[in-house]
């Protein structure tokens, strides 16, 4: 997969003071938001990056000059093929690091996101390959998110939010959507609501704000609110 330093020399001068990390972070954010809606609006990207829309507009113009995004005012932004490759490379690093931190170093699943954010921009291709080999080339990270492969393909699993289920439905937890929310992950972990867990919906309140679940491996049902339930994705 390409890295920022692989951008042709003719484009590098346009990069100016932009750091590799800033570029990669924006491309990663665009890729993630595009899974829900494409093209991605400036306002949505500003909210995700927690910056002003004007700052986003300025960055998108620079990224467009580097031919990493397609950007039109009032239309939104999409990644070019090159931008997508770089975004997937960074996401691959991030999710491999999360998996390594848990399996090799004993981190909890609510601790690894912040650490991976720091390391994803700096690991070498050699270290990436060593980590992947050590982990036996995993396809999913500890939160159930797919790890992009070296060839740029991404493992696909069809899911639906737990909040779309009805009483009597059952299924396997595939992924946690809010994998960067440490407090939410701690709450889910305490309830043993982890990827791979089988759950059945026993009851839903009339306003659909509260859910009672039965976990296959547990004897007592558990109750959770909409915030928790909506971040749990069930494998179809």
Secondary structure, 3 states (H helix, E strand, C coil): CCCHHHCCHHHHHHHCCCCHHHHHHHHHHHHHHHCCCCCECHHHHHHHHCCCHHHHHHHHHHHHHCCCEEEECCCEEEECHHHHHHHHHHHHHHHHHHHHHHHHHCCCCCCHHHHHHHHCCCCCHHHHHHHHHHCCCCCECCCCCECCCCCCCCCCCCEEEHHHCCCCCEEEEEEECCCCCHHHHHHHHHCCCCCCCEEEEEEECCCCCEEEEEECCCCCCEEEEHHHHHCEEEEC
